[in-house]
Amino acid sequence: QRQMCIRDRSHFDRKTGLVHTFDDDLMAKADDAEESDCSDNNFDTNGDWGEEEKALAREITSDLKSKQFVPLPTMFEFHEYRLMEEFVDEIEEGDKQDPLRYAIRGRGAFRRFKDTAHRLGVIDDWYAYREKAVVRLITRWVHDHDILIDDEPTTGAD
């Protein structure tokens, strides 16, 4: 499997429960083809996209009424930098807060922050804080889109 990048778009399929991820180029071409009502012959394939991927991308871009495909939150909806600032603000002032506040300034802030949090012994606190924020984001997304979930999550280790 390839790594997801900033230019990927993911959609949850309400019917199957699967998540489909395509890069922006394919989704833009599918959207353009849908808007101009072009045939598949005009759906440019200057990528490594198979016919199934192209068909699914067009299905997603044309799904305005049924809302079968729901876009997942993007990394831009999860403001990790702001979260680091909030985490630092919640730490007691003094020996740990000042170095962490300095670490999140400027270029390389994410790496410096993690290195500093590790050195100060608060890295586990950071990961717990971040995980709670991720759960809040997912919970809000599920609620906003009326998605039903099982009470018992599966881990895939069955």
Secondary structure, 3 states (H helix, E strand, C coil): CCCCCCCEEEEEECCCCCEEEEEHHHHHHHHHHHHCCCCHHHCCCCCCCCHHHHHHHHHHHHCCCCCCEEECCCCCCCCHHHHHHHHHHHCCCCCCHHHHHHHCCCCCHHHHHHHHHHHHCCHHHHHHHHHHHHHHHHHHHHHHCCCCCCCCCCCCCC
